[in-house]
Amino acid sequence: MTPYPETAPPLSIVILGTCDTKLDELLFLRSHILSHAEHVSITLVDVGNRPVSDPAISIPQHDLLARFASASSSHRSNMPRADLMRTMTEAATTCLDHLYSETTLHGVIAIGGSGGTSLTSAAMRRALPFLLPKLIVSTVASGDTAPFVGETDITLMYSIVDIAGSNSILDGVLQNAAGAIVGMARAFQKRQLSQLNHDPTHPPEARKKKKKKKIGITMFGVTTPCVDAIRRHLAATFDSEMYIFHATGHGGRAMERLISSGGLDAILDLTTSEIADEIVGGVMSAGPRRLEAALEAGIPTIISVGACDIVNFGVRNTVPRKFVDEGRELYEHNASVTLVRTNPEECMRIGAFIVEKLRGFCKRPHLVQVVLPTGGISPLSKPGEVYANEKADDALFGAIEEGLKGTKIEVIRDAREVNDEGFAMELADRLVRRIKVQEESVKE
């Protein structure tokens, strides 16, 4: 293990909080961050509703608004709470973006109730990249955290008690949080130093090594055997680093976000089931912009229709009544997930969605292929299985093939089922060929 460099520059940590309601708690947190690191620079940003004066506050509320809010803040005292929250969120986002892009930053920590968590998490999501440490001590970290975390890597720590005053429980939580953000910041800084070749223990030969291609692959439980075979094949035949995204809605959004930031070089979008959830109303949709990022980026992309035969819901009694009344086959994937089979009309709409994205956003058609495993788009829809439905599959395949006629995007039918090892290896090889085509075009 590479030791932490003794001569590393100071850590830089930002604290976000509403100083008008939680100043004492913020100062307590600040003092314990300082106690964990000999060399640390702390920027305390006040995102509260009312101005507060304290020498420890680095960016006071009035300064935050004056420097980073686009709307005039002269009448903020008369603003409805919702408008003020939007203004403060905008200012905090712009401030974090400035601090990240114009200064050295190793971690951001916030504390808050529901309002503070909503504000600070939005700023972190919008302004900060993956892997930069982001931690929020929150009173609402134990409930539905999706609105706060989204597709990012924000870490939430439940406060147990309200963040109000001082007691042994809250003090302990804040002390743990101080230790956590310092540890995360040190790990982030160490990685940065290594990547920038400032770490003397970083081997020189590693610096010269050609960068591996970063490949994003989408997976669901029912397509795991295929992805496992793809990973094995690529690991043995192509110098690459693979990123597997669980197609739960958040996974698709995380992949699209990483593509948009330039973090992936190629995509094997095997499992596009999030589109089925978007079309039919399931709980694992990645939203209406699924597929757009890779096509707009113009990177090598293979698209398939893995698991587009299923729509995801929660426990059985949460499945909308209309599907039961229609006599749809319900399948309990596990204790928490119940599946509904897509019908021919829905499959046609799923295909139309894929066609719309390809026609509307594909910048480099020669780097994109669509591969259809006609032997079964999941293990559940293979011939003789519970979700076998030839009409539905034909509607999906036909909509894609007809919709892409006249384009330069190649559509391939493959008679194997999605988890066939040969099919998996063929997908991997197709992606590698697209990558090599891109590399040759760059040389020219």
For each residue, the residues with C-beta under 8 A, 3 or more apart:
1:
2: 190 194 199 201 202
3: 201
4: 8 186 190
5: 8 190 193 198 199 200
6:
7:
8: 4 5 39 189 190 193
9: 39 104 189
10: 39 40 41
11: 37 39 40 41 106 107 182 185 186 189
12: 40 41 43 103 104 105 106 107 185
13: 33 40 41 42 43 106 107 108 109 181 182 185
14: 42 43 44 45 96 99 105 107 108 109
15: 26 29 30 33 42 43 44 45 108 109 110
16: 45 47 92 96 108 109 110 120 123
17: 22 23 25 26 44 45 46 47 48 110 111 112 116 120
18: 21 22 46 47 48 49 112 115 116
19: 22 23 26 44 46 48 52 54 57 61
20: 23 46 48 49 50 51 52 61
21: 18 48
22: 17 18 19 25 26 111 112 116 163 164
23: 17 19 20 26 27 52 54
24: 27 28 165 166
25: 17 22 28 29 111 163 164 165 166 170 174
26: 15 17 19 22 23 29 30 44 111
27: 23 24 30 31 54 56
28: 24 25 31 32 166 171 174
29: 15 25 26 32 33 109 111 137 174 177 178
30: 15 26 27 33 34 42 44 56
31: 27 28 34 35
32: 28 29 35 36 174 175 178 179
33: 13 15 29 30 36 37 40 42 109 178 181 182
34: 30 31 37 40 42
35: 31 32 178
36: 32 33 40 178 179 182
37: 11 33 34 40 182 185 186
38:
39: 8 9 10 11
40: 10 11 12 13 33 34 36 37 182
41: 10 11 12 13
42: 13 14 15 30 33 34 58
43: 12 13 14 15 58 59 99
44: 14 15 17 19 26 30 56 57 58 59
45: 14 15 16 17 57 58 59 64 92 95
46: 17 18 19 20 51 52 57 59 60 61 64
47: 16 17 18 61 64 88 91 92 116 119 120 123
48: 17 18 19 20 21 51 52 61 88
49: 18 20 61 81 84 88
50: 20 61
51: 20 46 48 60 61 62
52: 19 20 23 46 48 57 60 61
53: 57 60
54: 19 23 27 57
55:
56: 27 30 44
57: 19 44 45 46 52 53 54 60
58: 42 43 44 45
59: 43 44 45 46 63 64 67 95
60: 46 51 52 53 57 63 64
61: 19 20 46 47 48 49 50 51 52 64 65
62: 51 65 66 73
63: 59 60 66 67
64: 45 46 47 59 60 61 67 68 69 88 91 92 95
65: 61 62 68 69 73 76 87 88 91
66: 62 63 69 73
67: 59 63 64 95
68: 64 65 90 91 92 94 95 98
69: 64 65 66 73 87 88 90 91 94
70: 90 94
71: 87 90
72: 75
73: 62 65 66 69 76 87
74:
75: 72 78 79
76: 65 73 79 84 87
77:
78: 75
79: 75 76 83 84 87
80: 83 84
81: 49 84 85
82: 85 86
83: 79 80 86 87
84: 49 76 79 80 81 87 88
85: 81 82 88 89 115 118 119
86: 82 83 89 90
87: 65 69 71 73 76 79 83 84 90 91
88: 47 48 49 64 65 69 84 85 91 92 119
89: 85 86 92 93 118 119 122 123
90: 68 69 70 71 86 87 93 94
91: 47 64 65 68 69 87 88 94 95
92: 16 45 47 64 68 88 89 95 96 119 120 122 123
93: 89 90 96 97 122 123 126 127
94: 68 69 70 90 91 97 98 127
95: 45 59 64 67 68 91 92 98 99 123
96: 14 16 92 93 99 100 108 123 124 127 128
97: 93 94 100 101 126 127
98: 68 94 95 101 102 103
99: 14 43 95 96 102 103 105
100: 96 97 103 105 127 128 129 132
101: 97 98
102: 98 99
103: 12 98 99 100
104: 9 12
105: 12 14 99 100 108 132
106: 11 12 13 132 133 185 186 188 189 192
107: 11 12 13 14 132 133 134 135 181 182 184 185 188
108: 13 14 15 16 96 105 124 128 132 133 134 135
109: 13 14 15 16 29 33 134 135 136 137 177 181
110: 15 16 17 116 117 120 121 124 135 136 137
111: 17 22 25 26 29 116 136 137 138 159 163 174 177
112: 17 18 22 115 116 117 119 120 136 137 138 139 163
113: 116 117 138 139 140 162 163
114: 117 118 139 140
115: 18 85 112 118 119
116: 17 18 22 47 110 111 112 113 119 120 138
117: 110 112 113 114 120 121 136 138 139 140 141 148 156
118: 85 89 114 115 121 122 147 148
119: 47 85 88 89 92 112 115 116 122 123
120: 16 17 47 92 110 112 116 117 123 124 136
121: 110 117 118 124 125 136 147 148 149 154
122: 89 92 93 118 119 125 126
123: 16 47 89 92 93 95 96 119 120 126 127
124: 96 108 110 120 121 127 128 134 136 152 154
125: 121 122 128 150 152 154
126: 93 97 122 123
127: 93 94 96 97 100 123 124
128: 96 100 108 124 125 132 134 152
129: 100 132 261
130: 152 153 257 258 261 263
131: 153 188 191
132: 100 105 106 107 108 128 129 188
133: 106 107 108 155 181 184 185 187 188
134: 107 108 109 124 128 152 153 154 155
135: 107 108 109 110 154 155 156 157 177 180 181 184
136: 109 110 111 112 117 120 121 124 141 148 154 155 156 157
137: 29 109 110 111 112 141 157 159 163 173 174 177
138: 111 112 113 116 117 141 148 156 157 158 159
139: 112 113 114 117 158 159 162 163
140: 113 114 117 143 145 148
141: 117 136 137 138 145 148 156 157 158 159
142: 158
143: 140
144: 147
145: 140 141 148 149 156
146: 149 150 250
147: 118 121 144 150
148: 117 118 121 136 138 140 141 145 154 156
149: 121 145 146 152 154 156 250
150: 125 146 147 154 250 253
151: 250 251 253 254 256 257
152: 124 125 128 130 134 149 254 257
153: 130 131 134
154: 121 124 125 134 135 136 148 149 150
155: 133 134 135 136 180 184
156: 117 135 136 138 141 145 148 149
157: 135 136 137 138 141 173 176 177 180
158: 138 139 141 142 173
159: 111 137 138 139 141 162 163 170 173
160: 169 170 173
161: 164 167 169 170
162: 113 139 159 170
163: 22 25 111 112 113 137 139 159 170
164: 22 25 161 170
165: 24 25 170
166: 24 25 28 170 171
167: 161 170 171
168: 171 172
169: 160 161 172 173
170: 25 159 160 161 162 163 164 165 166 167 173 174
171: 28 166 167 168 174 175
172: 168 169 175 176
173: 137 157 158 159 160 169 170 176 177
174: 25 28 29 32 111 137 170 171 177 178
175: 32 171 172 178 179
176: 157 172 173 179 180
177: 29 109 111 135 137 157 173 174 180 181
178: 29 32 33 35 36 174 175 181 182
179: 32 36 175 176 182 183
180: 135 155 157 176 177 183 184
181: 13 33 107 109 133 135 177 178 184 185
182: 11 13 33 36 37 40 107 178 179 185 186
183: 179 180 186 187
184: 107 133 135 155 180 181 187 188
185: 11 12 13 37 106 107 133 181 182 188 189
186: 4 11 37 106 182 183 189 190
187: 133 183 184 190 191
188: 106 107 131 132 133 184 185 191 192
189: 8 9 11 106 185 186 192 193
190: 2 4 5 8 186 187 193 194 199
191: 131 187 188 194 195
192: 106 188 189 195 196
193: 5 8 189 190 196 198 199
194: 2 190 191 197 198 199 202
195: 191 192
196: 192 193
197: 194 202 207
198: 5 193 194
199: 2 5 190 193 194 202
200: 5
201: 2 3
202: 2 194 197 199 206 207
203: 206 207
204: 207 208
205: 208 209
206: 202 203 209
207: 197 202 203 204
208: 204 205
209: 205 206
210: 239
211:
212: 239 240 241
213: 238 239 240 241 265 266 435
214: 240 241 243 263 264 265 266
215: 234 240 241 242 243 264 265 266 267 268 431
216: 242 243 245 255 258 259 264 266 267 268 269 294
217: 227 230 231 242 243 244 245 267 268 269 270
218: 244 245 247 251 252 255 268 269 270 271 272 306
219: 223 224 227 244 245 246 247 270 271
220: 223 224 246 247 271 273 306 307
221: 224 333
222: 306 307 310 378 379 380
223: 219 220 226 227 270 271 306 307 378 418 419
224: 219 220 221 227 228
225: 228 229 419 421 424
226: 223 229 230 270 306 418 419 420 423 424 427
227: 217 219 223 224 230 231 244 270 271 424
228: 224 225 231 232
229: 225 226 232 233 419 421 424 425
230: 217 226 227 233 234 268 270 424 425 427 428
231: 217 227 228 234 235 242 244
232: 228 229 235 236
233: 229 230 236 237 424 425 428 429
234: 215 230 231 237 238 240 242 428 432
235: 231 232 240 242
236: 232 233
237: 233 234 428 432
238: 213 234 428 432
239: 210 212 213
240: 212 213 214 215 234 235
241: 212 213 214 215
242: 215 216 217 231 234 235
243: 214 215 216 217 255 258 264
244: 217 218 219 227 231
245: 216 217 218 219 251 252 254 255
246: 219 220 250 251
247: 218 219 220 251 252 271 272 273 274 284 286 307
248: 251 252 274 284
249: 252 253 274 277 283 284 285 286 287
250: 146 149 150 151 246 253 254 286
251: 151 218 245 246 247 248 254 255 274 286
252: 218 245 247 248 249 255 256 274 286 287 290
253: 150 151 249 250 256 257 286 287
254: 151 152 245 250 251 257 258
255: 216 218 243 245 251 252 258 259 264 267 293
256: 151 252 253 259 260 286 289 290 292 293 294
257: 130 151 152 253 254 260 261 293
258: 130 216 243 254 255 261 263 264
259: 216 255 256 262 263 264 267 293 294 297 299
260: 256 257 293 296 297
261: 129 130 257 258
262: 259 297
263: 130 214 258 259
264: 214 215 216 243 255 258 259 267 294 299
265: 213 214 215 299 300 435
266: 213 214 215 216 299 300 301 431 434 435
267: 215 216 217 255 259 264 294 299 300 301 302
268: 215 216 217 218 230 301 302 427 428 431
269: 216 217 218 272 291 294 301 302 303 304
270: 217 218 219 223 226 227 230 302 304 306 418 427
271: 218 219 220 223 227 247 304 306 307
272: 218 247 269 275 276 290 291 303 304 305 306 307 308 354
273: 220 247 276 277 284 306 307 308 310 312
274: 247 248 249 251 252 277 278 284 285 286 290
275: 272 278 279 286 290 291 308 350 353 354
276: 272 273 279 280 282 307 308 309 310 311 342 346 350
277: 249 273 274 280 281 282 283 284 285 286 311 312
278: 274 275 282 285 286 287 288 290 353
279: 275 276 346 349 350 353
280: 276 277 311 340 342 346
281: 277 311 320
282: 276 277 278 285 311 312 313 340
283: 249 277 312 313 314
284: 247 248 249 273 274 277 312
285: 249 274 277 278 282 290
286: 247 249 250 251 252 253 256 274 275 277 278 290
287: 249 252 253 278 290
288: 278
289: 256 292 293
290: 252 256 272 274 275 278 285 286 287 353 357
291: 269 272 275 294 295 303 354 357 358 361
292: 256 289 295 296 357 361
293: 255 256 257 259 260 289 296 297
294: 216 256 259 264 267 269 291 297 299 301
295: 291 292 298 301 357 358 361 362 363 368
296: 260 292 293 361 363
297: 259 260 262 293 294 363
298: 295 363 364 367
299: 259 264 265 266 267 294 367 438
300: 265 266 267 367 368 431 434 435 437 438
301: 266 267 268 269 294 295 367 368 369 434
302: 267 268 269 270 368 369 370 371 427 430 431 434
303: 269 272 291 354 358 368 369 370 371
304: 269 270 271 272 370 371 372 373 377 418 427
305: 272 308 350 354 372 373 377 396 397 400
306: 218 220 222 223 226 270 271 272 273 373 377 378 418
307: 220 222 223 247 271 272 273 276 310 377 378 418
308: 272 273 275 276 305 342 347 350 377 396
309: 276 341 342 347 377 378 380 381 387 389 392 393
310: 222 273 276 307 331 339 340 341 342 378 380 387
311: 276 277 280 281 282 339 340 341 342 346
312: 273 277 282 283 284 333 337 338 339
313: 282 283 318 319 320 337 338 339 340
314: 283 318 336 337 338
315: 318 335 336 338
316: 319 330 332 338
317:
318: 313 314 315 338
319: 313 316 323 324 330 338 340
320: 281 313 323 324
321: 324 325
322: 325 326
323: 319 320 326 328 330 340
324: 319 320 321 327 328 330
325: 321 322
326: 322 323
327: 324
328: 323 324 340 341 343
329: 340 341 386 387
330: 316 319 323 324 338 339 340
331: 310 338 339 340 341 380 386 387
332: 316 335 337 338 339
333: 221 312 337 338 339
334: 337
335: 315 332
336: 314 315
337: 312 313 314 332 333 334
338: 312 313 314 315 316 318 319 330 331 332 333
339: 310 311 312 313 330 331 332 333 380
340: 280 282 310 311 313 319 323 328 329 330 331
341: 309 310 311 328 329 331 380 381 387 389 392
342: 276 280 308 309 310 311 346 347 350 392 396
343: 328 346 347 389 392
344: 347 348 389 391 392 394 395
345: 348 349 395
346: 276 279 280 311 342 343 349 350 392
347: 308 309 342 343 344 350 351 392 393 395 396 399
348: 344 345 351 352 395 396 398 399
349: 279 345 346 352 353 399
350: 275 276 279 305 308 342 346 347 353 354 396 399
351: 347 348 354 355 395 396 397 398 399 400 403
352: 348 349 355 356 399 403
353: 275 278 279 290 349 350 356 357
354: 272 275 291 303 305 350 351 357 358 370 399 400 403
355: 351 352 358 359 399 400 403 404
356: 352 353 359 360 403
357: 290 291 292 295 353 354 360 361 362
358: 291 295 303 354 355 361 362 368 370 403 404 407 409
359: 355 356 362 403 404 407
360: 356 357
361: 291 292 295 296 357 358
362: 295 357 358 359 365 368 407 409
363: 295 296 297 298
364: 298 367 368 438
365: 362 368 407 408 409
366: 408 437
367: 298 299 300 301 364 434 437 438
368: 295 300 301 302 303 358 362 364 365 409 410 434
369: 301 302 303 409 410 411 412 430 434
370: 302 303 304 354 358 400 404 409 410 411 412
371: 302 303 304 411 412 414 426 427 430
372: 304 305 377 396 397 400 401 411 412 413 414
373: 304 305 306 376 377 414 416 417 418 420 423
374: 393 397 413 414 415
375: 382 383 414 415 416 417 418 420
376: 373 379 381 382 383 385 388 417 418 419
377: 304 305 306 307 308 309 372 373 381 393 396 417 418
378: 222 223 306 307 309 310 381 382 387 418
379: 222 376 382 385 417 418 419
380: 222 309 310 331 339 341 385 386 387
381: 309 341 376 377 378 385 387 388 389 392 393
382: 375 376 378 379 385 388 417
383: 375 376 388
384: 388
385: 376 379 380 381 382 388
386: 329 331 380
387: 309 310 329 331 341 378 380 381
388: 376 381 382 383 384 385
389: 309 341 343 344 381 392 393
390: 393 394
391: 344 394 395
392: 309 341 342 343 344 346 347 381 389 395 396
393: 309 347 374 377 381 389 390 396 397
394: 344 390 391 397 398
395: 344 345 347 348 351 391 392 398 399
396: 305 308 342 347 348 350 351 372 377 392 393 399 400
397: 305 351 372 374 393 394 400 401 413
398: 348 351 394 395 401 402
399: 347 348 349 350 351 352 354 355 395 396 402 403
400: 305 351 354 355 370 372 396 397 403 404 411
401: 372 397 398 404 405 411
402: 398 399 405
403: 351 352 354 355 356 358 359 399 400
404: 355 358 359 370 400 401 407 409 411
405: 401 402
406:
407: 358 359 362 365 404
408: 365 366
409: 358 362 365 368 369 370 404
410: 368 369 370
411: 369 370 371 372 400 401 404
412: 369 370 371 372
413: 372 374 397
414: 371 372 373 374 375 423 426
415: 374 375
416: 373 375 420 422 423
417: 373 375 376 377 379 382 420 423
418: 223 226 270 304 306 307 373 375 376 377 378 379 423
419: 223 225 226 229 376 379 423 424
420: 226 373 375 416 417 423 424
421: 225 229 424 425
422: 416 425 426
423: 226 373 414 416 417 418 419 420 426 427
424: 225 226 227 229 230 233 419 420 421 427 428
425: 229 230 233 421 422 428 429
426: 371 414 422 423 429 430
427: 226 230 268 270 302 304 371 423 424 430 431
428: 230 233 234 237 238 268 424 425 431 432
429: 233 425 426 432 433
430: 302 369 371 426 427 433 434
431: 215 266 268 300 302 427 428 434 435
432: 234 237 238 428 429 435 436
433: 429 430 436 437
434: 266 300 301 302 367 368 369 430 431 437 438
435: 213 265 266 300 431 432 438 439
436: 432 433 439 440
437: 300 366 367 433 434 440 441
438: 299 300 364 367 434 435 441 442
439: 435 436 442 443
440: 436 437 443 444
441: 437 438 444
442: 438 439
443: 439 440
444: 440 441
